[in-house]
Amino acid sequence: MDNKQKIKDSLHKLIERSNNEYLLGIVYQVLNRDAGMEGTTIPLTEEQQKELDQAYQESLDESNLIDFEDLKEKNAKWLGK
């Protein structure tokens, strides 16, 4: 399985597990906007690509993920709540 397919599969799983309408809306907007840019790429430096690859690999381990509700609670003062 190629890397692009792995990313898609992981993204599908995350979307299926999410019940956060706000977050799903943001993901939808980003992906919908991207659909109009088919074939367009944003060049990354080698360092940026390494950081992105590392972040992706770390995200595959659920122990590295932060629950969205916990994140909102910890950052409530910055979110205006």
N, CA, C and O of each residue as an XYZ file, in Angstrom:
324
protein
N       0.861     -1.183      0.000
C       0.000      0.000      0.000
C       0.897      1.233      0.000
O       1.827      1.331      0.800
N       0.616      2.164     -0.892
C       1.439      3.358     -0.968
C       1.070      4.348      0.133
O       0.032      4.219      0.781
N       1.933      5.329      0.329
C       1.766      6.293      1.421
C       0.465      7.081      1.284
O      -0.215      7.333      2.279
N       0.115      7.473      0.051
C      -1.111      8.247     -0.150
C      -2.330      7.451      0.305
O      -3.241      8.001      0.925
N      -2.346      6.157     -0.003
C      -3.477      5.316      0.400
C      -3.523      5.153      1.919
O      -4.605      5.127      2.506
N      -2.361      5.044      2.555
C      -2.308      4.940      4.015
C      -2.898      6.193      4.659
O      -3.650      6.109      5.630
N      -2.548      7.350      4.110
C      -3.070      8.613      4.636
C      -4.588      8.659      4.482
O      -5.304      9.026      5.414
N      -5.069      8.284      3.300
C      -6.512      8.279      3.064
C      -7.228      7.342      4.025
O      -8.263      7.695      4.590
N      -6.672      6.144      4.210
C      -7.297      5.176      5.120
C      -7.341      5.715      6.550
O      -8.356      5.593      7.236
N      -6.233      6.310      6.991
C      -6.184      6.873      8.345
C      -7.179      8.021      8.491
O      -7.856      8.139      9.512
N      -7.261      8.852      7.479
C      -8.189      9.980      7.510
C      -9.630      9.487      7.562
O     -10.446     10.032      8.306
N      -9.946      8.471      6.786
C     -11.304      7.904      6.810
C     -11.656      7.406      8.211
O     -12.760      7.641      8.702
N     -10.711      6.717      8.848
C     -10.955      6.187     10.201
C     -11.198      7.318     11.200
O     -12.112      7.250     12.022
N     -10.374      8.351     11.117
C     -10.527      9.478     12.044
C     -11.869     10.172     11.844
O     -12.534     10.536     12.814
N     -12.262     10.353     10.600
C     -13.539     11.009     10.304
C     -14.698     10.162     10.811
O     -15.647     10.688     11.392
N     -14.624      8.864     10.596
C     -15.696      7.975     11.047
C     -15.870      8.007     12.567
O     -16.991      7.890     13.061
N     -14.773      8.162     13.310
C     -14.839      8.143     14.779
C     -15.276      9.487     15.355
O     -15.728      9.555     16.499
N     -15.146     10.543     14.579
C     -15.425     11.871     15.108
C     -16.927     12.156     15.159
O     -17.666     11.838     14.228
N     -17.356     12.754     16.252
C     -18.728     13.231     16.395
C     -18.756     14.753     16.505
O     -19.794     15.346     16.799
N     -17.597     15.379     16.264
C     -17.470     16.816     16.412
C     -17.867     17.495     15.103
O     -17.098     17.509     14.142
N     -19.067     18.054     15.077
C     -19.599     18.658     13.855
C     -18.734     19.829     13.379
O     -18.535     20.009     12.178
N     -18.229     20.612     14.312
C     -17.390     21.755     13.956
C     -16.118     21.291     13.243
O     -15.769     21.796     12.176
N     -15.435     20.325     13.852
C     -14.205     19.801     13.273
C     -14.469     19.145     11.923
O     -13.699     19.335     10.982
N     -15.545     18.379     11.818
C     -15.889     17.744     10.549
C     -16.167     18.799      9.476
O     -15.821     18.613      8.310
N     -16.792     19.904      9.880
C     -17.048     20.991      8.941
C     -15.768     21.604      8.415
O     -15.667     21.924      7.230
N     -14.788     21.769      9.294
C     -13.499     22.322      8.878
C     -12.812     21.375      7.908
O     -12.296     21.799      6.874
N     -12.807     20.087      8.245
C     -12.195     19.090      7.359
C     -12.890     19.122      6.007
O     -12.234     19.078      4.966
N     -14.202     19.197      6.019
C     -14.961     19.249      4.767
C     -14.565     20.469      3.936
O     -14.343     20.363      2.730
N     -14.479     21.626      4.591
C     -14.125     22.845      3.866
C     -12.741     22.749      3.242
O     -12.537     23.152      2.096
N     -11.798     22.216      4.000
C     -10.432     22.084      3.487
C     -10.407     21.135      2.297
O      -9.821     21.443      1.260
N     -11.045     19.979      2.451
C     -11.032     18.996      1.367
C     -11.830     19.479      0.163
O     -11.454     19.211     -0.978
N     -12.907     20.176      0.402
C     -13.718     20.694     -0.693
C     -12.942     21.760     -1.467
O     -12.999     21.802     -2.696
N     -12.227     22.607     -0.758
C     -11.403     23.631     -1.393
C     -10.291     22.972     -2.193
O      -9.954     23.416     -3.291
N      -9.718     21.898     -1.631
C      -8.640     21.171     -2.297
C      -9.121     20.518     -3.591
O      -8.349     20.382     -4.540
N     -10.385     20.116     -3.636
C     -10.921     19.465     -4.834
C     -10.804     20.379     -6.044
O     -10.629     19.902     -7.166
N     -10.897     21.672     -5.833
C     -10.763     22.624     -6.922
C      -9.319     22.874     -7.319
O      -9.047     23.546     -8.313
N      -8.403     22.333     -6.542
C      -6.981     22.525     -6.817
C      -6.329     21.219     -7.270
O      -5.117     21.052     -7.137
N      -7.116     20.309     -7.797
C      -6.605     18.999     -8.210
C      -5.374     19.169     -9.095
O      -5.379     19.936    -10.058
N      -4.338     18.447     -8.749
C      -3.109     18.520     -9.527
C      -2.178     19.634     -9.097
O      -1.031     19.690     -9.542
N      -2.653     20.518     -8.241
C      -1.831     21.613     -7.743
C      -1.132     21.151     -6.478
O      -1.759     20.576     -5.588
N       0.145     21.400     -6.399
C       0.877     21.024     -5.197
C       1.528     22.257     -4.599
O       1.865     23.213     -5.297
N       1.690     22.206     -3.306
C       2.389     23.271     -2.595
C       3.766     22.708     -2.260
O       3.869     21.763     -1.478
N       4.805     23.263     -2.829
C       6.137     22.693     -2.600
C       6.575     22.860     -1.146
O       6.384     23.912     -0.534
N       7.161     21.803     -0.619
C       7.711     21.828      0.730
C       9.221     21.727      0.644
O       9.768     21.088     -0.255
N       9.882     22.361      1.586
C      11.326     22.172      1.666
C      11.578     20.762      2.171
O      10.665     20.105      2.671
N      12.790     20.302      2.044
C      13.136     18.968      2.526
C      12.868     18.860      4.027
O      12.366     17.842      4.504
N      13.208     19.916      4.765
C      12.978     19.929      6.217
C      11.481     19.857      6.533
O      11.074     19.113      7.425
N      10.667     20.620      5.814
C       9.219     20.587      6.028
C       8.649     19.205      5.721
O       7.776     18.719      6.440
N       9.139     18.569      4.654
C       8.668     17.237      4.299
C       9.032     16.231      5.387
O       8.223     15.369      5.729
N      10.244     16.335      5.935
C      10.662     15.439      7.022
C       9.775     15.632      8.249
O       9.350     14.656      8.867
N       9.492     16.891      8.605
C       8.636     17.183      9.755
C       7.223     16.652      9.536
O       6.613     16.098     10.450
N       6.711     16.823      8.327
C       5.384     16.325      8.003
C       5.333     14.807      8.081
O       4.391     14.243      8.638
N       6.332     14.150      7.530
C       6.396     12.686      7.590
C       6.481     12.191      9.031
O       5.824     11.216      9.398
N       7.290     12.865      9.843
C       7.436     12.478     11.243
C       6.119     12.666     11.992
O       5.716     11.798     12.767
N       5.451     13.791     11.765
C       4.166     14.046     12.427
C       3.139     12.996     12.024
O       2.367     12.522     12.858
N       3.131     12.637     10.755
C       2.192     11.609     10.294
C       2.482     10.279     10.985
O       1.564      9.627     11.482
N       3.737      9.875     11.019
C       4.095      8.608     11.661
C       3.705      8.609     13.139
O       3.209      7.607     13.655
N       3.930      9.732     13.815
C       3.567      9.842     15.227
C       2.053      9.784     15.409
O       1.566      9.281     16.420
N       1.317     10.296     14.437
C      -0.144     10.306     14.559
C      -0.757      8.921     14.425
O      -1.910      8.718     14.807
N      -0.013      7.974     13.895
C      -0.521      6.606     13.755
C      -0.614      5.895     15.102
O      -1.354      4.923     15.250
N       0.143      6.388     16.082
C       0.107      5.838     17.439
C      -0.905      6.657     18.238
O      -0.652      7.816     18.567
N      -2.050      6.050     18.549
C      -3.128      6.786     19.218
C      -2.717      7.366     20.562
O      -3.341      8.314     21.038
N      -1.681      6.816     21.179
C      -1.237      7.372     22.466
C      -0.632      8.767     22.282
O      -0.475      9.505     23.255
N      -0.295      9.131     21.047
C       0.240     10.462     20.763
C      -0.858     11.477     20.462
O      -0.578     12.669     20.326
N      -2.091     11.022     20.357
C      -3.189     11.909     19.994
C      -3.838     12.510     21.233
O      -3.825     11.911     22.308
N      -4.396     13.685     21.071
C      -5.067     14.386     22.167
C      -6.555     14.415     21.848
O      -6.955     14.782     20.743
N      -7.363     14.028     22.815
C      -8.805     14.070     22.645
C      -9.236     15.523     22.430
O      -8.800     16.420     23.152
N     -10.087     15.743     21.439
C     -10.498     17.106     21.097
C     -11.191     17.809     22.263
O     -10.971     18.999     22.486
N     -12.019     17.084     23.000
C     -12.714     17.697     24.138
C     -11.712     18.119     25.210
O     -11.858     19.188     25.802
N     -10.692     17.288     25.467
C      -9.643     17.651     26.431
C      -8.895     18.892     25.955
O      -8.581     19.779     26.748
N      -8.620     18.944     24.680
C      -7.916     20.091     24.114
C      -8.726     21.369     24.292
O      -8.180     22.414     24.645
N     -10.033     21.280     24.045
C     -10.890     22.457     24.228
C     -10.904     22.903     25.680
O     -10.843     24.100     25.960
N     -10.984     21.951     26.613
C     -10.994     22.306     28.038
C      -9.697     22.990     28.444
O      -9.719     24.001     29.146
N      -8.574     22.445     28.007
C      -7.271     22.996     28.379
C      -7.045     24.384     27.784
O      -6.280     25.178     28.331
N      -7.705     24.677     26.672
C      -7.488     25.943     25.981
C      -8.724     26.838     25.988
O      -8.853     27.732     25.152
N      -9.630     26.596     26.928
C     -10.898     27.338     26.971
C     -10.669     28.842     27.060
O     -11.389     29.613     26.427
N      -9.684     29.266     27.831
C      -9.460     30.703     27.971
C      -9.048     31.345     26.654
O      -9.323     32.522     26.422
N      -8.396     30.580     25.799
C      -7.973     31.105     24.489
C      -9.105     31.009     23.469
O      -9.095     31.698     22.449
N     -10.072     30.152     23.754
C     -11.189     29.967     22.847
C     -12.371     30.863     23.200
O     -13.417     30.805     22.554
N     -12.200     31.686     24.220
C     -13.237     32.633     24.618
C     -14.352     32.006     25.431
O     -15.478     32.504     25.419
N     -14.063     30.933     26.130
C     -15.088     30.271     26.949
C     -14.726     30.333     28.404
O     -15.468     29.829     29.246
